[in-house]
Each structure stands twice: as structure tokens, then as C-alpha cells.
């Protein structure tokens, strides 16, 4: 994916990696399980994966580390998610274009319609974290094949 990137775009590629969780990430994952409405799958994810940074896939895809999720929770609180605002979620990342991904306690993943989290309008993009990660993988595969990412 990054071969010839600088020739095509005029600047070097950014970071494009899935970073394994280190000890600090695993501590943050356990803390997340204690203090937040996080699904078991999200905690398991953060116990294994530190973060995902695909800076050069479309506008970029970013799933921040558990410590960032905890910090945002402390600073901004829980985000109201879902159409009836009965679900409270955690901001886990963004699409690099200003839209955030919010994970609900039941595992569903939502995407904001705008960059604002003050009173966000959210669309459900996946029924659970596994489906969301599969959609991310599909976006990466499509980007490598034809330069398009889809609408995640």
C-alpha cells in the first residue's frame, strides 16, 4: 500500500499499523471494564490490540488506545448513542474525516453524522465489534485494490 506512495502524493506515507497491546494498554483495558459501559468484546480487543492507525487509507481510520478512551470518558463523559438515546457509548476512534466511532455497551458500533459530540446524531454501522472490524478490514482491502474505501 505504501510502495510508491510518496511519488503519487508528494509526501511520505504516515503510520499504518495495528499495534499489539503492551502492559499499559492491558491495564487500561481492565480499568475500562471497571469504570465504563464497555462490552466484553471491546475490553478483549483492547487487551490484545493497543491501537489501529491507518493514516493513509482514505482519510484515515483510527481506533485509539484504551487509555485515550478512558481520558475522553473522564473529560467528556459518555456519549448518548442510538436513535432513542437510551444507549450510552464510548468514543473509540474516528474515520480521519472528523466523524467519530462510538461503541455501545451492547457491542454495537455507531458513527457520528457530524464532527460534533455535543448532541451527536449517530448511525449504527455494525451490530457488534467483530462486524465493525470486518468492515474496517473490507475498507482496507478495497483501498489497496482500487483506492476506494467504501462508506464506513
Beta strands, then each sheet from edge to edge (+ up, - down):
strand 1: 16-20
strand 2: 49-54
strand 3: 61-63
strand 4: 79-81
strand 5: 87-94
strand 6: 100-104
strand 7: 109-112
strand 8: 122-126
sheet 1: 1+ 2- 3+ 5- 4+
sheet 2: 1+ 2- 3+ 5- 6+ 7- 8+
end
